[in-house]
Amino acid sequence: MTPTSTQTLGTLDTTRWLRGQSNATKVLAVLFGTLVLTASSHVSVPMVPVPMTMQTLAVTLVGALYGWRLGGLTILVWLAQGALGLPVFAGGTGGLARFLGPTAGYLLAFPVAGALTGWLVERGWHGGRVALAFAAMLIGNALCLLLGGAWLAAMVGVQKAIAVGVAPFVLGGVLKSVLGAALLKAIGSGTRKAAHR
């Protein structure tokens, strides 16, 4: 491993590493990312009308690790899988109806949130700077709540949307942001150790 690649891995710049890979590797990365997103959908606490899942953690992590372009693309591919009817969403569901119901705003917010998180991480908000990594994750989570809540408000009204689609998820968003920042720090430490071997 060259000194440049060691430094890159040490700063958790996996996005540069991915950019330099073959298209086949990028396709595999996208498919792996969609599997992670699907798995996160199946970790669910049933709530009405919006279930609590680990999706926002996975969305922000995919963006952080893949960068805004490949991360956003990965999330879009996952959404396309769901639109085609594959059981990739919460509760093992899929289909176009999910893009018209109460959770549609959250789904449509995911690629934007993932891309924004990736964009911030590419600019130094990564595991080497835990406070900034937490902020990047929190911004991604907040964007999901903002856009998802706005969609829900158009369906059920602002007060009800805040009561059932935003407020119950604020603490979870903060905790998932803490976990996401910790994972970025752990991955960054792991890549630095691997680079020095």
Backbone hydrogen bonds, N-H to C=O, Kabsch-Sander energy under -0.5 kcal/mol:
donor,donor_aa,acceptor,acceptor_aa,energy
6,T,2,T,-2.3
7,Q,3,P,-2.4
8,T,4,T,-2.4
9,L,5,S,-2.7
10,G,6,T,-2.4
11,T,7,Q,-1.4
11,T,8,T,-0.5
12,L,9,L,-1.9
13,D,8,T,-2.5
14,T,12,L,-1.5
16,R,13,D,-0.6
17,W,13,D,-1.3
18,L,14,T,-2.8
19,R,15,T,-2.3
20,G,16,R,-1.4
21,Q,18,L,-1.7
26,K,22,S,-2.0
27,V,23,N,-2.5
28,L,24,A,-2.2
29,A,25,T,-2.4
30,V,26,K,-2.5
31,L,27,V,-2.6
32,F,28,L,-2.7
33,G,29,A,-2.6
34,T,30,V,-2.3
35,L,31,L,-1.7
36,V,32,F,-2.1
37,L,33,G,-2.4
38,T,34,T,-2.3
39,A,35,L,-2.6
40,S,36,V,-2.3
41,S,37,L,-1.3
42,H,38,T,-1.0
42,H,39,A,-0.7
43,V,40,S,-0.7
44,S,42,H,-1.1
45,V,52,M,-3.5
52,M,45,V,-2.4
53,T,51,P,-0.6
54,M,40,S,-1.8
54,M,43,V,-0.8
58,A,54,M,-2.1
59,V,55,Q,-3.1
60,T,56,T,-2.3
61,L,57,L,-2.3
62,V,58,A,-2.8
63,G,59,V,-2.1
64,A,60,T,-2.5
65,L,61,L,-2.9
66,Y,62,V,-2.3
67,G,63,G,-1.8
70,L,66,Y,-0.5
71,G,67,G,-2.3
72,G,68,W,-1.6
73,L,69,R,-2.4
74,T,70,L,-2.5
75,I,71,G,-2.1
76,L,72,G,-2.1
77,V,73,L,-2.5
78,W,74,T,-2.1
79,L,75,I,-2.3
80,A,76,L,-2.3
81,Q,77,V,-2.2
82,G,78,W,-2.0
83,A,79,L,-2.6
84,L,80,A,-1.9
85,G,82,G,-1.6
86,L,81,Q,-2.1
88,V,86,L,-2.3
89,F,93,T,-2.6
91,G,41,S,-0.7
92,G,89,F,-1.7
93,T,89,F,-0.7
93,T,90,A,-0.6
95,G,82,G,-4.2
98,R,95,G,-1.3
99,F,96,L,-1.9
100,L,97,A,-1.8
101,G,97,A,-1.1
104,A,101,G,-1.4
107,L,103,T,-2.1
108,L,104,A,-2.7
109,A,105,G,-1.2
110,F,106,Y,-1.2
110,F,107,L,-0.6
112,V,108,L,-0.5
113,A,109,A,-2.9
114,G,110,F,-3.0
115,A,111,P,-2.2
116,L,112,V,-2.5
117,T,113,A,-2.4
118,G,114,G,-2.5
119,W,115,A,-2.5
120,L,116,L,-2.2
121,V,117,T,-2.5
122,E,118,G,-2.4
123,R,119,W,-0.6
123,R,120,L,-0.9
124,G,121,V,-1.8
125,W,120,L,-2.0
126,H,124,G,-1.5
129,R,126,H,-2.1
133,A,126,H,-0.6
133,A,129,R,-2.6
134,F,130,V,-2.8
135,A,131,A,-2.1
136,A,132,L,-2.6
137,M,133,A,-2.3
138,L,134,F,-2.8
139,I,135,A,-2.6
140,G,136,A,-2.0
141,N,137,M,-2.5
142,A,138,L,-2.8
143,L,139,I,-2.3
144,C,140,G,-1.7
145,L,141,N,-2.1
146,L,142,A,-2.7
147,L,143,L,-2.7
148,G,144,C,-2.6
149,G,145,L,-2.5
150,A,146,L,-2.0
151,W,147,L,-2.0
152,L,148,G,-2.3
153,A,149,G,-2.6
154,A,150,A,-1.5
155,M,151,W,-0.8
155,M,152,L,-0.8
156,V,152,L,-2.8
157,G,153,A,-2.1
161,A,157,G,-2.1
162,I,158,V,-2.5
163,A,159,Q,-2.2
164,V,160,K,-2.7
165,G,161,A,-2.5
166,V,162,I,-1.0
167,A,162,I,-3.0
169,F,166,V,-1.9
170,V,166,V,-0.6
170,V,167,A,-1.1
171,L,167,A,-0.5
173,G,169,F,-2.3
174,V,170,V,-2.1
175,L,171,L,-2.7
176,K,172,G,-2.8
177,S,173,G,-1.7
178,V,174,V,-2.1
179,L,175,L,-2.5
180,G,176,K,-2.6
181,A,177,S,-2.4
182,A,178,V,-2.3
183,L,179,L,-2.5
184,L,180,G,-2.3
185,K,181,A,-2.2
186,A,182,A,-2.6
187,I,183,L,-2.9
188,G,184,L,-2.4
189,S,185,K,-2.5
190,G,186,A,-2.4
191,T,187,I,-2.5
192,R,188,G,-1.9
193,K,189,S,-2.3
194,A,190,G,-2.4
195,A,191,T,-2.1
196,H,192,R,-1.3
197,R,193,K,-0.5
197,R,194,A,-0.9
